[in-house]
Amino acid sequence: MPAILYKPVNYQPGTRYPTVIIAHGGPEGQTALSASPSSLYLADQGYVVLEPNFRGSTGYGERFRNANVEDSGGGEIDDIVAGVKYLVDTGLTDPKRVGISGGSHGGTVVANAVAKFPDTFAVGIEKFGVVRSSTLPAVHQSQLRDPLGDEDGWTAGVEAG
């Protein structure tokens, strides 16, 4: 699985570090080769940070991008857990101190990851992901408000589903 790996400042071989997995949004998002300020901060504080491009990410061809269609919470989570296993097996990560964070589709990935693999992740930070898609249209409709007070015209054509 392609990924960006940040090692802690003052990294010492043989030391197992707390690790944070950063799941990108999308689902057809991508972690691009760049220096993430938040990941650099975590590395400066002594964390290993992994930013994976799991199944469904763009930039690796259509087949890879479509690999999580109709499989949200499936193979993409397996990819992330395989990444954690690799970091633990190589001695870089403390298996009891692994966290995962993400927003949008990355938040959905976090919710699925901690639900499916509670023994892998000590903490999950789910930021604005869709956790229960069946309620999404109704939630959005209930939050619509016409700033001019014309409620009927504002919500016309929006159906709860």
N, C-alpha and C positions, 0 to 999 in steps of 0.2 A: 504494500500500500504506500503510495507516495505521501510524504509528510515533511513538515519542517520540524526539526528538533532543536530546542534550546537547552543547553546544559547550564547548570548554575555557575555564577561567577565563583572563581576559586575552586572549580570542580576538582575532586580528588578521586581517582580510580579506586574501586573497592568500597566506596561509600554509597549507601542506598539513600536516595533522596525522595522527599515528597514530590508528587507529580500532579500536574494539571493537564487535562486534555481539553483543548478548545475546539468545539465542533462548530464549523462554519454554517451560515444560513443557506437558504436555497429553497428547495432541495438541490437545485442545479447551481449551487454556488461553488466557490473554490477558494482555497487558501493559496494566495499568490506568493511568490518568492519576494518577500519584503521584510523589513524589520518592524514588527508589531510593538508599539510602545508598551502595551499591557503585558505582553509576553516577555519583553526585555526587563520590565519591572519585576515580574515574578522570578525570572532567572537571577536578577540582582539580589532578591530576597532568599535565594537558596533552593528554588524549585526547578525541577525538570519540567519543560513545557513541550507538549506534542500537539501540533496543529495538523491533523490528518486530512487528506483528500480521499474520503471513503467513497464507496460505490454511490454513484449518482452525481459526483462532482463533474464540473465541466473541465475541458482542457485535455482530456485523455481519450477522445473519440466518442462517437455516438453510442456505441455498445456499452461502454463504461458509464456514460452519463445516464443511460436508460436502465441500468442494472438494478435500480431501486424502485422503478415504476411498479405500482401495485404491490410493493414490498417494503413500504416505509416501516422502519423499526425492525427490519429483518437483517439482510446482508450488511447494511451500513453499520449496524451495531456489532455484528460479528467482526467486521473489519477493525473497528475501534478496540474491541476486546482483544483481538489478535495483536494489535499494537501495544496494548498494556502488557500482555503476556510476554511479548518480545522484550520490552523494557525491564520487566521483572527478571526474565531468564538471563539477560545479559548483565544483571547485577546493578543496573543503574537506578531502578525504582524500588522503593519500599512498598511491598504489596498491601500494607495496611494503611497507606497514606496516599491514595489515589483519588483525585477529584475530577469532575467533568463539568464544563460550563459551556453554554451556547445560547444564542438568541435566534428568534424566528424559527426556521426549520432546525437550526442548531439546538434551540430550546426543546423542540419536539424530540430530537435525538437524545438529549439529556434525560428527559422523562422516560423514554423507552429504555435507555441504558440502565438507569438505576432500578427500574421496575423488573427488567429481565435478569440483571446481574447484580443484585444487591451485595453480594460478597466481594465483588470486584471494586466497587466504588464506595469510598467512605463518605463522600459528599457529592451532591449534584446541585448546580446552580442553574435553574431553568428560567431563562429570560424570554418572556413573551412568545412562547411556542404554543402550537395547537396541541392540546392534550386530549380533548374530546371533540372531534370535528363535527359530530352530529348536532352539537349545540351552537356551532359557530354562526350560522345565518340568523338564528333567533337572537343571539346576543347582540350581533351587529345591528339588527333591526331595532331592538329595544333601546339602543343607544343613539339612534338617529334623532336629531332634533333640528327643526327648521329655525334658523336665527331670526326669521321674520314672523314666526308664529303660525305659518300655514302648514300645520301638521299633516293634513290629508295630501296636499301636493308634494310635500317633502318625502313621504314614504310611499307614494304611489309607485307601483311596479316592483316593490321589494317584498318578497315572499319569505316567510319563515319556513324552514325545511328541516 
